[in-house]
Amino acid sequence: MPKYLIVFISLFCVAMQAQTQAKSQPKQTAPAPAYIGKIWKINSIEEFGVVKKPSAKTKNDMLQLNADNSFIIRMDSVEVTGKYTRSGKSLTLKTESAQMYYLTVLNDIPDTLIIQCKNPDLITSTLKYIP
């Protein structure tokens, strides 16, 4: 009986030593896209398949997404601020008045940002911005 106890304790010790805990790796965050931190000015607006240049009311419209997840957007010359979340190419903007805007980044090359926007009335627009 004592031999079995010694064998059992030995096997238990070997098993415990084999179960070393893996060191946790620091969480890697994906680098921010190139459009973060820039001020983007509206260049064209497409609604219902019609591309239009900015009108007098929209010519000063802009979008700024900051690294701290805050944003400033000017739509129809009205400035709105809030916080955004990003998941892949999808952005959700939540204004300080709790309105939600859902954006999809279609193209984000260094000199052009094209997004598809669904406003609270569920009208989809494609907006082209330049820095």
Summary of the structure (lengths in Angstrom):
residues: 131
radius of gyration: 26.2
end to end distance: 81.2
largest distance: 94.6
contacts: 295
relative contact order: 0.16
helix: 13%
strand: 47%
